[in-house]
Amino acid sequence: MDYMKTVVPTNLFTERGSNIVVINPGSANIRIGLANQDTPFNIPHCISRRTTQLPKRHVQDQMVNSQVTTAQHMERERAYDMIASLLRIPFLDEEVANSSYPRKMGRVDAYPPQNNTKEPEFTWTDVLEKNVPHSSTKEAEPNEGGTSEDPTLKESKIKVESNSSERKYREYICGEEALRISPTEPYCLRRPIRRGHLNISQLYPTQQVLEDLHTIWDWILLEKLHIPHSMRNMYSAILVLPETFDSREIKEMLSIVLRDLSFSSAVVHQEGLAAVFGNGLSTACIVNIGAQVTSVICVEDGVTIPTTQISLRFGGEDISRCLLWTQRHHQTWPPIRTDALSKPVDLLMLNRLKESYCQIKEGEVEAVAMVQSYEDGVPPGSHKTRLTALNVPPMGLFYPTLLVPDIYPPPPRSWFNDYDDMLEDTWHMDFPGGSAFPMWESYPIFQTKPKKEDNIGLAEAITKSILLTGRIDLQRKLFCSMQLIGGAALSDGLIPAVEERVLHAIPSHEAIDTVEVLQSRTNPAFVSWKGGAILGILDISRDAWIHREDWIKNGIHIRSGRKYKDSYYLQAQAMCYINS
């Protein structure tokens, strides 16, 4: 303790953070790095594997329904008009009166681009193996004092051998490179996490999801952090996980970290709780606007309040797709085939446009931007075009019917049976007050788990979450301590929009008249990762850390020494320190 009073914080991070890897996996990106780093690597959480199947196109990622129904289309148009009224812009099908230019695509030479940075030249990912030994090169060199081959025979030999080496494909490609693979190449793109859960379906079995997670994380450790397999036993891992994951999913990720990646020990932290520590707070309402899921949870004095957790099935990628729909409706989008769902590189481009130009403010918001096209069999092209109504898509956070999120399958119930034989017959244990526990419906942990609120906007979700605390003193404190994190939290004008709409969403009978969003002290996209690093470095006693040998051989022992092997109770075990 005397050391803790005198040590310089930077020295503490250098000493203890050099052998701790912080892993914050998300649906679209994974943030990973050593705890003593200032910022983590932010890498697309996906993998492309070589396939021998005939269709030479990126497979739509376990899509169930991407078509907008007539009812959804009507609701989307109503939401647009409501937003247009608030922002004082023309309605969806209303022409601009007395405007110097029509609301259609036309010449844009008169409009200076807002972003003067030169677009880097786009290149498809090289899918061939690197450092392939070219034996033909050695054979092509004449031997000293030897006889030379016939030139024609030598040339044909070199051509055949070089062609055979050229077709040696990489077995898998991870990260952003996986998103930039040409659709003509024999690769299948997979995202192991979707909408805050493991992306398990009939087309994407459990074992393949877990194998892909392991491969992606192992590739990052080797290629980005330069930690070889032989050194992993000298490192510990911190898993900073979203609240959307259930116990089984947490258990599988711990198995990957401890069993497959061979870390010596690991601990699990909740994303919302880590965000509080990342900004040096103790009490706050954490609003995490991710790429595919938006989560709200309240923290009091460093302890999460589980009953306040609300998850919404939309995020930054839905805003990007709404941007495309808005431009197409106003006929400002170039005549190119842009498909954010089946063409990953198009989603990359839309995300870049959203981050550069979308903002929330009243009045017409226009911009001139370079739109990229990636057509099959045609070199990538650039199109200078005027984008309009750029303040409408981010308002979809408050009016989710505007976004129309795509629908993916929930994990099939059968997947919970996958590892029964690997556990010690725990599914047939006798529990107090009755016979053996049913498999899914009757587990208490799922009965008390907050349900998703798909049909409410961000302001209503924040208000509902805070009011669920039930104490007026805490509610007042939380309404003045809202914290926006996640990549979409960087949107221009979002903070005042949240404050204004949350204030109007509070019921009139509640004695609350002040709301405030606190400014983040670090990049909102990385604050949970940073908080996880702080928690790991300051956790001296390490009571909640799980050691590799205990996990693999004996299950885990939590304080009392009681052994658990039932993965359904893992969440309470791994996070027991939160309420201790």
Buried (B, 14 or more C-beta within 10 A) or exposed (E): EEEEEEEEEEEBBEEBBEBBBBBBBBBBBBBBBBBBBEEBBBBBBBBBBBBEEEEEBBBBBBBEEBEBEEEEEEBBBBBBBBBBEBBEBBEBEEEEEEEEEEBEBEEBEEBEBEBEEEEEEBEBBEBEEEEEEBEBEEBBEEEEEEEEEEEEEBEEBBEEBBEEBEEEBBEBBBBBBBBBBBBEBBBBBBBBBBBBBBBBBEBBBBEBBBBBBBBBBBBBBEEBBEBEEEEBEEBBBBBBBBBBBBBBBBBBBBBBBBEBBBBBBBBBBBBBBBBBBBBEBEBBBBBBBBBBBBBBBBBBEEBBBBBBBBBBBBBBBBBBBBBBBBBEBBEBBBEBEBBBBBBBBBBBBBBBBBBBBBBBEEEBBBBBBBBBBBEEEEEBEEBBBBBBBBBBBBBBBBBBBBBBBBEBBEBEEEBBEBBEEEEEEBBEEEEEEEEEBEBEEEBEEEEEBBEBBEEBBBBBBBBBBBBBBEEEEBBBBBBBBBBBBBBBBBBBBBBEBBBBBBBEBBEEEBEBEEBBBBEBEBBBBBBBBBBBBBBBBEBEEEEBBBBBEBBEEEBBBBEEEEEBBBBBBBBBBBBEBBEE
